[in-house]
Amino acid sequence: MTAATVPADGCDLDVRDVVKAFGSSVVLRGLSLSVPAGSLTAILGRSGSGKTTFLRVLAGFERADTGSVTIGGVVVDGDGAFVPPEHRRIGYVPQEGALFPHLTVARNVAFGLPRGGSRRARLEGLLALVGMEGMARRYPHQLSGGQQQRVALARALAVDPTLVLLDEPFSSLDAGLRTAVRSEVQAVLRASGATALLVTHDQDEALSWADQVAVLRDGRIGQLASPQELYTRPSDPDVAGFVGEANVLPGVAEPPYVRTVLGALAVAGGDVAPAGAPVTVLVRPEQVALVAEAEGAACGAVRDLQYYGHDAVVRVDLAGPAPAAPAAPAGSGAAAAPARPVGPLVVRVMGAATCEPGDVVGVAVRGPVLAWARPHDPEELPECDSGG
Amino acid sequence: MQARRVVTSEEPPNHVAGLIGAATGTPAAAAAGPVGSGRRRRRWPGPFVWASALVAAALVLPLVFLVVESASFGWSAVLALVFRGLTASLLWHTVSLTVCVTACCAVLGTVLAWCVERTDLAGRRWWGALVVVPVGIPDFAVAFGWRSLFAGIGGFGGALLVMSLAVYPLVYLPVAASFRDADPGQEEVARSLGTGRLATFWRVTLGQARGAILGGCLLVALVVLAEYGAFEILGYQTFTTEIFTQLQTGFDTDAACALSLVLVLVSLVVLAGEGAARGRGRTARVGSAAARAGRVRLGRWHPAVQGGFALLAAAALGVPVVAVLYWLGHGGPAPLPAVSLGAAAARTAAYGAAAGVVATAAAFPVAVLSVRRPGRLAAVLERSSYVVLAVPGVVLALTLTYASERYANGALYQTNVLLVLAYAVMFFPLALVSVRASVARAPAHLEEMGRSLGRSPAAVLWRVTLPLVAPGLAAAFSLVFLEVVTELTATLLLIPTGASTLATQFWAYETNLSYGQAAPFVAVMMAVAVVPSYVLGRWFDRMPARRAVAA
């Protein structure tokens, strides 16, 4: 579907088992990733996960120890082949832009343009594309951070790239500007039809910007999925916690339900577990509603609340099932009451919350939840493996 | 990479680099290396390592020669020469003057810097430019100015006055730079934490400038230890003047050698002492806020401070300039054969240019290694090149003379080649600081950008690296050039017989008390000093790129 709708300007990218080590520290540990032509992909990872190293391998600034990188069907790294950066036609937009400080905006953008008649027209087109028409004679230090980023993007697009790499390009911008520049860049990339990879540690940025998001963890891709898929069906609790706030609860499988401290919840996805098997359940904060104490599946005391304007986050210390907890819809009732979660339950409510710290409230889960067929051990969380 | 928001203005691998840079107005620390590229290994061609090792070895060689030469006289003879009354008296003369000049310069330089950078002193930009100018005037010219106008100036007091006036900018420059770069927010925080105004000054303001003050003091002490011309004019005897006399008139090399050993030892102690006093302090600045705190109001002290600045300018600048102008107008008949001013100037310029090229070229591999591939090897190579700071010009001349006689059958002695080499060795640290800063201005990621935009490595070198590095190379060249123009001690000992530079010809007339004939040579040296200072100033000002690169 995607291949049919995008212009064919970009190339597809195929990365196989790339390993890259610096001395004794192994940064990329068998990274594999496949990206269709013309798509926008976000690489989401914590600091130190190898995001920048991965982009540098793609750009040809580093050479992979093993594995291969194929762009548009051409092996640019691997099996003894190595195409130097200047022959890869990759547009690279590093953090902070890295504009040439001694060149004007026009000369920066034109740096990679071939000499010829259409050079000037092409330059003007590029500057117009990023909305920098009147700035051609300025020097980088005379530009704001957002303008520098746009010039860096225009410069990268000037080489008519097969692939555009963006290394946390928005992290140096302040919050208001970041959203605006991000969507501008997105529009420019869509218009150019380029395949683009954006590296970021900001999950909002990754989810809102990309067609697909790859979670980079411990030097390999933990999960590759569309933003919605990644948010609603993360492959494990670690990914779930990384792409948004998550309540991870222990539970017991009772197909098609799971029994948790929040009652028996309908399961919409995840693994199939036999009845009675221990499972781990993901409940997003916005799936939980605050109700009257008597109407909830469980109750607890409000620990604290944070008000964000458009919504508020309430943390509730669960006390146990509500006094009048409704019977499990199809439960056998045989299973023991599941253990309570370790931390407080995080609840997101729209607008202002009506409760105060200390209030005893009821909580109820709306909609189906996700369950993983493995017991939940909070201690193990950071080490969770994607395959598990 | 995540620590990017925390700008740590850590001292460069060798703090001497930072302080020389500040003292000479080159932003060594300002353009720290590419952020976050330290971890990435880059395969560097071996030639850089080999060239750096060669340079470092060449710079350590004079010390080796000195030891070898001393050994050739037999250690017992040398020790007998060291432990005699003359040495003790010279040691007292030298050390007491060095300590006093250093203390005076520390106070003067710090107070001036604080007034210019932190108070509402009227005309502070103008004063700030003016108080730096004496750095370009050779010390012997200041001494000449005072001695020729006030014949009574001399001895310890005269030496203290003249040297303090001539070299205080070496403290002023780094301290002013550190005041300028320090986060004024720290002072505001200290005040808000209940610290008084005076206590804040002691604990925070001076704390911020501590490294700069120490660094400036180190340079002052090394200059005083190495000074010859000014003390000769003022009739004050130090190790350097005595070594010079032994070499020039007595040809008493073993005595000169013994005294040199002590002098170098004192210099090394100063060099090491400064490093120890500095400790491991570093300044960190979070974020890049450029908030300016309000300036201290001088209030009723304003006239007194203005008067102080005027007095200083008159003493440090006015006296030498007026003396030169006076003697230009009162030139008596020439008792010595007249040497064309033009010929001396041309020879001086040729030496300066040659030494500038050699020193800059030698500094390049060391700078590239230390910026692009920081590590233990680079640090060792860079550090060893600063040992040269502890070798005064007179000692260098002594050791090079010995080496040329011993290993080259005297073929190199008093040749242009040996003189240029001596200059290049002496002023290598200055060149290294500038070149290092300029190499840091062209970080590796800009070259990578250029290549990913489809340009070959050669094209990137030509279009990206060279334009960014060239101004710094020019600055290094200019600095060395300027120093060579005003160098006297080593020049007198190593210049080919019959040839003369501006400085040696000035010296010939001055020692003959022909002030009228000497004056034009000083005038040209002063004028020449303005040009490289201007180039450096322009380079420092016109650094739009600096922020973009370092941001």
Boltz contact constraints between the chains, C-beta under 6 A:
constraints:
  - contact:
      token1: [A, 22]
      token2: [B, 41]
      max_distance: 6.0
  - contact:
      token1: [A, 47]
      token2: [B, 2]
      max_distance: 6.0
  - contact:
      token1: [A, 52]
      token2: [B, 1]
      max_distance: 6.0
  - contact:
      token1: [A, 59]
      token2: [B, 452]
      max_distance: 6.0
  - contact:
      token1: [A, 61]
      token2: [B, 448]
      max_distance: 6.0
  - contact:
      token1: [A, 85]
      token2: [B, 451]
      max_distance: 6.0
  - contact:
      token1: [A, 85]
      token2: [B, 452]
      max_distance: 6.0
  - contact:
      token1: [A, 86]
      token2: [B, 451]
      max_distance: 6.0
  - contact:
      token1: [A, 86]
      token2: [B, 454]
      max_distance: 6.0
  - contact:
      token1: [A, 86]
      token2: [B, 455]
      max_distance: 6.0
  - contact:
      token1: [A, 86]
      token2: [B, 456]
      max_distance: 6.0
  - contact:
      token1: [A, 90]
      token2: [B, 452]
      max_distance: 6.0
  - contact:
      token1: [A, 92]
      token2: [B, 452]
      max_distance: 6.0
  - contact:
      token1: [A, 98]
      token2: [B, 445]
      max_distance: 6.0
  - contact:
      token1: [A, 98]
      token2: [B, 446]
      max_distance: 6.0
  - contact:
      token1: [A, 98]
      token2: [B, 449]
      max_distance: 6.0
  - contact:
      token1: [A, 100]
      token2: [B, 464]
      max_distance: 6.0
  - contact:
      token1: [A, 101]
      token2: [B, 545]
      max_distance: 6.0
  - contact:
      token1: [A, 101]
      token2: [B, 548]
      max_distance: 6.0
  - contact:
      token1: [A, 101]
      token2: [B, 549]
      max_distance: 6.0
  - contact:
      token1: [A, 102]
      token2: [B, 467]
      max_distance: 6.0
  - contact:
      token1: [A, 102]
      token2: [B, 468]
      max_distance: 6.0
  - contact:
      token1: [A, 102]
      token2: [B, 545]
      max_distance: 6.0
  - contact:
      token1: [A, 111]
      token2: [B, 453]
      max_distance: 6.0
  - contact:
      token1: [A, 112]
      token2: [B, 453]
      max_distance: 6.0
  - contact:
      token1: [A, 112]
      token2: [B, 454]
      max_distance: 6.0
  - contact:
      token1: [A, 139]
      token2: [B, 544]
      max_distance: 6.0
  - contact:
      token1: [A, 140]
      token2: [B, 548]
      max_distance: 6.0
  - contact:
      token1: [A, 141]
      token2: [B, 544]
      max_distance: 6.0
  - contact:
      token1: [A, 141]
      token2: [B, 547]
      max_distance: 6.0
  - contact:
      token1: [A, 141]
      token2: [B, 548]
      max_distance: 6.0
  - contact:
      token1: [A, 159]
      token2: [B, 453]
      max_distance: 6.0
  - contact:
      token1: [A, 159]
      token2: [B, 454]
      max_distance: 6.0
